[in-house]
Amino acid sequence: MVSGTRNSASFKSLYKICRYMELRVHIGRNVTW
């Protein structure tokens, strides 16, 4: 479980980045700066 928690932490950071990029693309489509 100890090694698993380390993997989950890195996965969470990757997930955050993916969500952030998704939001940027979504906002870019709806709003033109």
mmCIF entry with sequence, helices, sheets and N, C-alpha, C, O atoms, coordinates in Angstrom:
data_MODEL
# 
_entry.id   MODEL 
# 
_entity.id                         1 
_entity.type                       polymer 
_entity.pdbx_number_of_molecules   1 
# 
_entity_poly.entity_id                      1 
_entity_poly.type                           'polypeptide(L)' 
_entity_poly.nstd_linkage                   no 
_entity_poly.nstd_monomer                   no 
_entity_poly.pdbx_seq_one_letter_code       MVSGTRNSASFKSLYKICRYMELRVHIGRNVTW 
_entity_poly.pdbx_seq_one_letter_code_can   MVSGTRNSASFKSLYKICRYMELRVHIGRNVTW 
_entity_poly.pdbx_strand_id                 A 
# 
loop_
_entity_poly_seq.entity_id 
_entity_poly_seq.num 
_entity_poly_seq.mon_id 
_entity_poly_seq.hetero 
1 1  MET n 
1 2  VAL n 
1 3  SER n 
1 4  GLY n 
1 5  THR n 
1 6  ARG n 
1 7  ASN n 
1 8  SER n 
1 9  ALA n 
1 10 SER n 
1 11 PHE n 
1 12 LYS n 
1 13 SER n 
1 14 LEU n 
1 15 TYR n 
1 16 LYS n 
1 17 ILE n 
1 18 CYS n 
1 19 ARG n 
1 20 TYR n 
1 21 MET n 
1 22 GLU n 
1 23 LEU n 
1 24 ARG n 
1 25 VAL n 
1 26 HIS n 
1 27 ILE n 
1 28 GLY n 
1 29 ARG n 
1 30 ASN n 
1 31 VAL n 
1 32 THR n 
1 33 TRP n 
# 
_struct_asym.id          A 
_struct_asym.entity_id   1 
# 
_struct_conf.conf_type_id            HELX_P 
_struct_conf.id                      HELX_P1 
_struct_conf.pdbx_PDB_helix_id       AA1 
_struct_conf.beg_label_comp_id       VAL 
_struct_conf.beg_label_asym_id       A 
_struct_conf.beg_label_seq_id        2 
_struct_conf.pdbx_beg_PDB_ins_code   ? 
_struct_conf.end_label_comp_id       ASN 
_struct_conf.end_label_asym_id       A 
_struct_conf.end_label_seq_id        30 
_struct_conf.pdbx_end_PDB_ins_code   ? 
_struct_conf.beg_auth_comp_id        VAL 
_struct_conf.beg_auth_asym_id        A 
_struct_conf.beg_auth_seq_id         2 
_struct_conf.end_auth_comp_id        ASN 
_struct_conf.end_auth_asym_id        A 
_struct_conf.end_auth_seq_id         30 
_struct_conf.pdbx_PDB_helix_class    1 
_struct_conf.details                 ? 
_struct_conf.pdbx_PDB_helix_length   29 
# 
_struct_conf_type.id          HELX_P 
_struct_conf_type.criteria    ? 
_struct_conf_type.reference   ? 
# 
loop_
_atom_site.group_PDB 
_atom_site.id 
_atom_site.type_symbol 
_atom_site.label_atom_id 
_atom_site.label_alt_id 
_atom_site.label_comp_id 
_atom_site.label_asym_id 
_atom_site.label_entity_id 
_atom_site.label_seq_id 
_atom_site.pdbx_PDB_ins_code 
_atom_site.Cartn_x 
_atom_site.Cartn_y 
_atom_site.Cartn_z 
_atom_site.occupancy 
_atom_site.B_iso_or_equiv 
_atom_site.pdbx_formal_charge 
_atom_site.auth_seq_id 
_atom_site.auth_comp_id 
_atom_site.auth_asym_id 
_atom_site.auth_atom_id 
_atom_site.pdbx_PDB_model_num 
ATOM 1   N N  . MET A 1 1  ? 0.832   -1.211 0.000   1.00 0.00 ? 1  MET A N  1 
ATOM 2   C CA . MET A 1 1  ? 0.000   0.000  0.000   1.00 0.00 ? 1  MET A CA 1 
ATOM 3   C C  . MET A 1 1  ? 0.868   1.263  0.000   1.00 0.00 ? 1  MET A C  1 
ATOM 4   O O  . MET A 1 1  ? 0.466   2.299  -0.530  1.00 0.00 ? 1  MET A O  1 
ATOM 5   N N  . VAL A 1 2  ? 2.060   1.169  0.598   1.00 0.00 ? 2  VAL A N  1 
ATOM 6   C CA . VAL A 1 2  ? 2.910   2.367  0.662   1.00 0.00 ? 2  VAL A CA 1 
ATOM 7   C C  . VAL A 1 2  ? 3.316   2.793  -0.743  1.00 0.00 ? 2  VAL A C  1 
ATOM 8   O O  . VAL A 1 2  ? 3.233   3.973  -1.084  1.00 0.00 ? 2  VAL A O  1 
ATOM 9   N N  . SER A 1 3  ? 3.758   1.831  -1.561  1.00 0.00 ? 3  SER A N  1 
ATOM 10  C CA . SER A 1 3  ? 4.151   2.161  -2.928  1.00 0.00 ? 3  SER A CA 1 
ATOM 11  C C  . SER A 1 3  ? 2.923   2.588  -3.733  1.00 0.00 ? 3  SER A C  1 
ATOM 12  O O  . SER A 1 3  ? 3.030   3.414  -4.639  1.00 0.00 ? 3  SER A O  1 
ATOM 13  N N  . GLY A 1 4  ? 1.770   2.029  -3.407  1.00 0.00 ? 4  GLY A N  1 
ATOM 14  C CA . GLY A 1 4  ? 0.539   2.377  -4.111  1.00 0.00 ? 4  GLY A CA 1 
ATOM 15  C C  . GLY A 1 4  ? 0.157   3.828  -3.867  1.00 0.00 ? 4  GLY A C  1 
ATOM 16  O O  . GLY A 1 4  ? -0.307  4.513  -4.779  1.00 0.00 ? 4  GLY A O  1 
ATOM 17  N N  . THR A 1 5  ? 0.350   4.303  -2.634  1.00 0.00 ? 5  THR A N  1 
ATOM 18  C CA . THR A 1 5  ? -0.015  5.683  -2.326  1.00 0.00 ? 5  THR A CA 1 
ATOM 19  C C  . THR A 1 5  ? 0.863   6.641  -3.112  1.00 0.00 ? 5  THR A C  1 
ATOM 20  O O  . THR A 1 5  ? 0.395   7.690  -3.555  1.00 0.00 ? 5  THR A O  1 
ATOM 21  N N  . ARG A 1 6  ? 2.130   6.291  -3.289  1.00 0.00 ? 6  ARG A N  1 
ATOM 22  C CA . ARG A 1 6  ? 3.035   7.161  -4.046  1.00 0.00 ? 6  ARG A CA 1 
ATOM 23  C C  . ARG A 1 6  ? 2.564   7.246  -5.500  1.00 0.00 ? 6  ARG A C  1 
ATOM 24  O O  . ARG A 1 6  ? 2.595   8.315  -6.110  1.00 0.00 ? 6  ARG A O  1 
ATOM 25  N N  . ASN A 1 7  ? 2.128   6.108  -6.046  1.00 0.00 ? 7  ASN A N  1 
ATOM 26  C CA . ASN A 1 7  ? 1.645   6.102  -7.424  1.00 0.00 ? 7  ASN A CA 1 
ATOM 27  C C  . ASN A 1 7  ? 0.365   6.923  -7.545  1.00 0.00 ? 7  ASN A C  1 
ATOM 28  O O  . ASN A 1 7  ? 0.178   7.651  -8.521  1.00 0.00 ? 7  ASN A O  1 
ATOM 29  N N  . SER A 1 8  ? -0.514  6.804  -6.552  1.00 0.00 ? 8  SER A N  1 
ATOM 30  C CA . SER A 1 8  ? -1.777  7.538  -6.610  1.00 0.00 ? 8  SER A CA 1 
ATOM 31  C C  . SER A 1 8  ? -1.520  9.040  -6.540  1.00 0.00 ? 8  SER A C  1 
ATOM 32  O O  . SER A 1 8  ? -2.233  9.826  -7.162  1.00 0.00 ? 8  SER A O  1 
ATOM 33  N N  . ALA A 1 9  ? -0.505  9.432  -5.786  1.00 0.00 ? 9  ALA A N  1 
ATOM 34  C CA . ALA A 1 9  ? -0.197  10.861 -5.669  1.00 0.00 ? 9  ALA A CA 1 
ATOM 35  C C  . ALA A 1 9  ? 0.226   11.414 -7.028  1.00 0.00 ? 9  ALA A C  1 
ATOM 36  O O  . ALA A 1 9  ? -0.231  12.481 -7.439  1.00 0.00 ? 9  ALA A O  1 
ATOM 37  N N  . SER A 1 10 ? 1.099   10.685 -7.722  1.00 0.00 ? 10 SER A N  1 
ATOM 38  C CA . SER A 1 10 ? 1.542   11.149 -9.033  1.00 0.00 ? 10 SER A CA 1 
ATOM 39  C C  . SER A 1 10 ? 0.377   11.124 -10.010 1.00 0.00 ? 10 SER A C  1 
ATOM 40  O O  . SER A 1 10 ? 0.277   11.981 -10.888 1.00 0.00 ? 10 SER A O  1 
ATOM 41  N N  . PHE A 1 11 ? -0.507  10.134 -9.855  1.00 0.00 ? 11 PHE A N  1 
ATOM 42  C CA . PHE A 1 11 ? -1.678  10.036 -10.727 1.00 0.00 ? 11 PHE A CA 1 
ATOM 43  C C  . PHE A 1 11 ? -2.594  11.224 -10.506 1.00 0.00 ? 11 PHE A C  1 
ATOM 44  O O  . PHE A 1 11 ? -3.172  11.755 -11.454 1.00 0.00 ? 11 PHE A O  1 
ATOM 45  N N  . LYS A 1 12 ? -2.729  11.642 -9.251  1.00 0.00 ? 12 LYS A N  1 
ATOM 46  C CA . LYS A 1 12 ? -3.594  12.792 -8.953  1.00 0.00 ? 12 LYS A CA 1 
ATOM 47  C C  . LYS A 1 12 ? -3.039  14.052 -9.598  1.00 0.00 ? 12 LYS A C  1 
ATOM 48  O O  . LYS A 1 12 ? -3.799  14.860 -10.132 1.00 0.00 ? 12 LYS A O  1 
ATOM 49  N N  . SER A 1 13 ? -1.715  14.230 -9.556  1.00 0.00 ? 13 SER A N  1 
ATOM 50  C CA . SER A 1 13 ? -1.117  15.418 -10.164 1.00 0.00 ? 13 SER A CA 1 
ATOM 51  C C  . SER A 1 13 ? -1.323  15.389 -11.671 1.00 0.00 ? 13 SER A C  1 
ATOM 52  O O  . SER A 1 13 ? -1.607  16.420 -12.281 1.00 0.00 ? 13 SER A O  1 
ATOM 53  N N  . LEU A 1 14 ? -1.179  14.201 -12.280 1.00 0.00 ? 14 LEU A N  1 
ATOM 54  C CA . LEU A 1 14 ? -1.408  14.078 -13.727 1.00 0.00 ? 14 LEU A CA 1 
ATOM 55  C C  . LEU A 1 14 ? -2.866  14.367 -14.042 1.00 0.00 ? 14 LEU A C  1 
ATOM 56  O O  . LEU A 1 14 ? -3.177  15.012 -15.044 1.00 0.00 ? 14 LEU A O  1 
ATOM 57  N N  . TYR A 1 15 ? -3.763  13.887 -13.180 1.00 0.00 ? 15 TYR A N  1 
ATOM 58  C CA . TYR A 1 15 ? -5.195  14.102 -13.393 1.00 0.00 ? 15 TYR A CA 1 
ATOM 59  C C  . TYR A 1 15 ? -5.516  15.588 -13.335 1.00 0.00 ? 15 TYR A C  1 
ATOM 60  O O  . TYR A 1 15 ? -6.313  16.096 -14.123 1.00 0.00 ? 15 TYR A O  1 
ATOM 61  N N  . LYS A 1 16 ? -4.880  16.282 -12.386 1.00 0.00 ? 16 LYS A N  1 
ATOM 62  C CA . LYS A 1 16 ? -5.132  17.723 -12.265 1.00 0.00 ? 16 LYS A CA 1 
ATOM 63  C C  . LYS A 1 16 ? -4.689  18.439 -13.530 1.00 0.00 ? 16 LYS A C  1 
ATOM 64  O O  . LYS A 1 16 ? -5.390  19.321 -14.026 1.00 0.00 ? 16 LYS A O  1 
ATOM 65  N N  . ILE A 1 17 ? -3.522  18.059 -14.053 1.00 0.00 ? 17 ILE A N  1 
ATOM 66  C CA . ILE A 1 17 ? -3.011  18.699 -15.271 1.00 0.00 ? 17 ILE A CA 1 
ATOM 67  C C  . ILE A 1 17 ? -3.952  18.433 -16.435 1.00 0.00 ? 17 ILE A C  1 
ATOM 68  O O  . ILE A 1 17 ? -4.241  19.326 -17.232 1.00 0.00 ? 17 ILE A O  1 
ATOM 69  N N  . CYS A 1 18 ? -4.427  17.193 -16.525 1.00 0.00 ? 18 CYS A N  1 
ATOM 70  C CA . CYS A 1 18 ? -5.337  16.839 -17.627 1.00 0.00 ? 18 CYS A CA 1 
ATOM 71  C C  . CYS A 1 18 ? -6.624  17.651 -17.526 1.00 0.00 ? 18 CYS A C  1 
ATOM 72  O O  . CYS A 1 18 ? -7.121  18.159 -18.532 1.00 0.00 ? 18 CYS A O  1 
ATOM 73  N N  . ARG A 1 19 ? -7.157  17.773 -16.330 1.00 0.00 ? 19 ARG A N  1 
ATOM 74  C CA . ARG A 1 19 ? -8.393  18.538 -16.144 1.00 0.00 ? 19 ARG A CA 1 
ATOM 75  C C  . ARG A 1 19 ? -8.155  20.007 -16.476 1.00 0.00 ? 19 ARG A C  1 
ATOM 76  O O  . ARG A 1 19 ? -9.011  20.662 -17.071 1.00 0.00 ? 19 ARG A O  1 
ATOM 77  N N  . TYR A 1 20 ? -6.980  20.524 -16.084 1.00 0.00 ? 20 TYR A N  1 
ATOM 78  C CA . TYR A 1 20 ? -6.662  21.917 -16.349 1.00 0.00 ? 20 TYR A CA 1 
ATOM 79  C C  . TYR A 1 20 ? -6.611  22.168 -17.854 1.00 0.00 ? 20 TYR A C  1 
ATOM 80  O O  . TYR A 1 20 ? -7.137  23.172 -18.335 1.00 0.00 ? 20 TYR A O  1 
ATOM 81  N N  . MET A 1 21 ? -5.980  21.260 -18.599 1.00 0.00 ? 21 MET A N  1 
ATOM 82  C CA . MET A 1 21 ? -5.895  21.413 -20.037 1.00 0.00 ? 21 MET A CA 1 
ATOM 83  C C  . MET A 1 21 ? -7.275  21.304 -20.668 1.00 0.00 ? 21 MET A C  1 
ATOM 84  O O  . MET A 1 21 ? -7.594  22.021 -21.616 1.00 0.00 ? 21 MET A O  1 
ATOM 85  N N  . GLU A 1 22 ? -8.094  20.396 -20.130 1.00 0.00 ? 22 GLU A N  1 
ATOM 86  C CA . GLU A 1 22 ? -9.460  20.242 -20.644 1.00 0.00 ? 22 GLU A CA 1 
ATOM 87  C C  . GLU A 1 22 ? -10.226 21.540 -20.460 1.00 0.00 ? 22 GLU A C  1 
ATOM 88  O O  . GLU A 1 22 ? -10.929 21.983 -21.368 1.00 0.00 ? 22 GLU A O  1 
ATOM 89  N N  . LEU A 1 23 ? -10.094 22.156 -19.280 1.00 0.00 ? 23 LEU A N  1 
ATOM 90  C CA . LEU A 1 23 ? -10.807 23.401 -19.013 1.00 0.00 ? 23 LEU A CA 1 
ATOM 91  C C  . LEU A 1 23 ? -10.320 24.502 -19.950 1.00 0.00 ? 23 LEU A C  1 
ATOM 92  O O  . LEU A 1 23 ? -11.118 25.295 -20.448 1.00 0.00 ? 23 LEU A O  1 
ATOM 93  N N  . ARG A 1 24 ? -9.015  24.550 -20.189 1.00 0.00 ? 24 ARG A N  1 
ATOM 94  C CA . ARG A 1 24 ? -8.474  25.584 -21.075 1.00 0.00 ? 24 ARG A CA 1 
ATOM 95  C C  . ARG A 1 24 ? -9.047  25.425 -22.476 1.00 0.00 ? 24 ARG A C  1 
ATOM 96  O O  . ARG A 1 24 ? -9.430  26.414 -23.101 1.00 0.00 ? 24 ARG A O  1 
ATOM 97  N N  . VAL A 1 25 ? -9.111  24.199 -22.976 1.00 0.00 ? 25 VAL A N  1 
ATOM 98  C CA . VAL A 1 25 ? -9.655  23.959 -24.311 1.00 0.00 ? 25 VAL A CA 1 
ATOM 99  C C  . VAL A 1 25 ? -11.132 24.320 -24.333 1.00 0.00 ? 25 VAL A C  1 
ATOM 100 O O  . VAL A 1 25 ? -11.619 24.924 -25.289 1.00 0.00 ? 25 VAL A O  1 
ATOM 101 N N  . HIS A 1 26 ? -11.844 23.945 -23.267 1.00 0.00 ? 26 HIS A N  1 
ATOM 102 C CA . HIS A 1 26 ? -13.285 24.215 -23.201 1.00 0.00 ? 26 HIS A CA 1 
ATOM 103 C C  . HIS A 1 26 ? -13.543 25.714 -23.190 1.00 0.00 ? 26 HIS A C  1 
ATOM 104 O O  . HIS A 1 26 ? -14.426 26.204 -23.894 1.00 0.00 ? 26 HIS A O  1 
ATOM 105 N N  . ILE A 1 27 ? -12.770 26.440 -22.388 1.00 0.00 ? 27 ILE A N  1 
ATOM 106 C CA . ILE A 1 27 ? -12.947 27.891 -22.313 1.00 0.00 ? 27 ILE A CA 1 
ATOM 107 C C  . ILE A 1 27 ? -12.555 28.532 -23.646 1.00 0.00 ? 27 ILE A C  1 
ATOM 108 O O  . ILE A 1 27 ? -13.194 29.482 -24.098 1.00 0.00 ? 27 ILE A O  1 
ATOM 109 N N  . GLY A 1 28 ? -11.503 28.005 -24.266 1.00 0.00 ? 28 GLY A N  1 
ATOM 110 C CA . GLY A 1 28 ? -11.043 28.551 -25.540 1.00 0.00 ? 28 GLY A CA 1 
ATOM 111 C C  . GLY A 1 28 ? -12.117 28.426 -26.611 1.00 0.00 ? 28 GLY A C  1 
ATOM 112 O O  . GLY A 1 28 ? -12.231 29.288 -27.481 1.00 0.00 ? 28 GLY A O  1 
ATOM 113 N N  . ARG A 1 29 ? -12.904 27.353 -26.551 1.00 0.00 ? 29 ARG A N  1 
ATOM 114 C CA . ARG A 1 29 ? -13.943 27.156 -27.553 1.00 0.00 ? 29 ARG A CA 1 
ATOM 115 C C  . ARG A 1 29 ? -15.108 28.120 -27.332 1.00 0.00 ? 29 ARG A C  1 
ATOM 116 O O  . ARG A 1 29 ? -15.674 28.653 -28.286 1.00 0.00 ? 29 ARG A O  1 
ATOM 117 N N  . ASN A 1 30 ? -15.456 28.336 -26.066 1.00 0.00 ? 30 ASN A N  1 
ATOM 118 C CA . ASN A 1 30 ? -16.641 29.140 -25.766 1.00 0.00 ? 30 ASN A CA 1 
ATOM 119 C C  . ASN A 1 30 ? -16.338 30.633 -25.736 1.00 0.00 ? 30 ASN A C  1 
ATOM 120 O O  . ASN A 1 30 ? -17.180 31.442 -26.125 1.00 0.00 ? 30 ASN A O  1 
ATOM 121 N N  . VAL A 1 31 ? -15.151 31.004 -25.281 1.00 0.00 ? 31 VAL A N  1 
ATOM 122 C CA . VAL A 1 31 ? -14.826 32.424 -25.139 1.00 0.00 ? 31 VAL A CA 1 
ATOM 123 C C  . VAL A 1 31 ? -13.609 32.753 -25.992 1.00 0.00 ? 31 VAL A C  1 
ATOM 124 O O  . VAL A 1 31 ? -12.584 32.077 -25.904 1.00 0.00 ? 31 VAL A O  1 
ATOM 125 N N  . THR A 1 32 ? -13.719 33.778 -26.805 1.00 0.00 ? 32 THR A N  1 
ATOM 126 C CA . THR A 1 32 ? -12.588 34.224 -27.617 1.00 0.00 ? 32 THR A CA 1 
ATOM 127 C C  . THR A 1 32 ? -11.981 35.445 -26.947 1.00 0.00 ? 32 THR A C  1 
ATOM 128 O O  . THR A 1 32 ? -12.657 36.453 -26.741 1.00 0.00 ? 32 THR A O  1 
ATOM 129 N N  . TRP A 1 33 ? -10.706 35.347 -26.611 1.00 0.00 ? 33 TRP A N  1 
ATOM 130 C CA . TRP A 1 33 ? -10.080 36.457 -25.899 1.00 0.00 ? 33 TRP A CA 1 
ATOM 131 C C  . TRP A 1 33 ? -9.676  37.544 -26.881 1.00 0.00 ? 33 TRP A C  1 
ATOM 132 O O  . TRP A 1 33 ? -9.128  38.569 -26.476 1.00 0.00 ? 33 TRP A O  1 
# 
